Amino acid sequence: MTEQGARTLANAILATAAVVAAYYVVRTPRLRHALWNAGTTALKTTLPAYLLREVRQAWIESGHAA
């Protein structure tokens, strides 16, 4: 088996595993709820932090003092 063939096979196996895992999570209410809570928590915490960091960086680059 060539290296390219091995990479293709590995990618196919990983993609299949990801699809099966996603299907299992969607079909299991407890896991779906936990995933939803984790996703909303991530958005509520990382998005404001990202925006704050970008605004601070833009302020500094504009030449204003902090």
C-alpha positions in Angstrom: 0.0 0.0 0.0 1.3 3.4 -0.9 1.5 6.3 1.6 -1.2 8.1 -0.3 -3.5 5.1 -0.3 -2.9 4.7 3.5 -3.8 8.3 4.0 -7.0 8.0 2.0 -8.0 4.9 3.9 -7.3 6.5 7.2 -9.3 9.6 6.3 -12.2 7.4 5.2 -12.1 5.4 8.5 -12.0 8.7 10.5 -14.9 10.2 8.5 -17.0 7.1 9.0 -16.3 7.1 12.7 -17.3 10.8 13.0 -20.5 10.1 11.1 -21.4 7.2 13.4 -20.6 9.2 16.5 -22.7 12.1 15.3 -25.6 9.8 14.5 -25.3 8.2 18.0 -25.3 11.6 19.7 -28.3 12.8 17.7 -30.2 9.6 18.5 -29.5 9.8 22.3 -31.5 12.6 24.0 -29.1 12.8 27.0 -26.0 13.2 24.9 -27.8 15.6 22.5 -28.8 17.8 25.5 -25.3 17.7 26.9 -23.8 18.6 23.6 -26.3 21.5 23.2 -25.4 22.8 26.7 -21.7 22.6 25.9 -22.1 24.4 22.6 -24.1 27.2 24.1 -21.6 27.6 26.9 -18.7 27.7 24.5 -20.4 30.4 22.4 -21.3 32.4 25.5 -17.8 32.4 26.8 -15.4 32.2 23.8 -17.2 34.6 21.4 -17.2 37.6 23.8 -13.6 36.9 24.8 -12.6 36.8 21.1 -14.5 40.0 20.3 -12.9 41.8 23.3 -9.4 40.6 22.2 -10.0 41.9 18.7 -11.3 45.3 19.8 -8.4 45.7 22.2 -5.9 44.8 19.4 -7.6 47.2 17.0 -7.5 50.0 19.7 -3.8 49.4 20.3 -3.0 49.4 16.5 -4.9 52.6 16.0 -2.3 54.4 18.2 -4.4 55.0 21.2 -3.1 54.3 24.7 -4.7 51.5 26.7 
